[in-house]
């Protein structure tokens, strides 16, 4: 009798507890910044979504006042580097400024 009760209890509780369906925003593990944790200490998901402008994907920023780097389309780039027809003018903690034909374009890095 106890076995039937426990079996019934597990089946009932198992059907009530459904895991949240989460869609991982990256198709490739190389698309994610490895320096950013996936989960907070309290258990909340901290995955940052990829930010795109045109055909560029800003995947991460490694900021230093002397030598900042930006990861764009799986390439590690510095200020002054050229990406297609765009030149990287400035890398800041939360954005990358690109320039093309004297026009500036900004790739923002936002945490959601």
Buried (B, 14 or more C-beta within 10 A) or exposed (E): EEEEEEEEEEEEEEEEEEEEEEEEEEEEEEBBBEEEEEEEEEEEEEBBEBBEBEEBBBBBBBEEEEEBBBBBBEEEBEBEBEBEEBBBBBBBEEBBBBBEEEEEBEBEBEEE
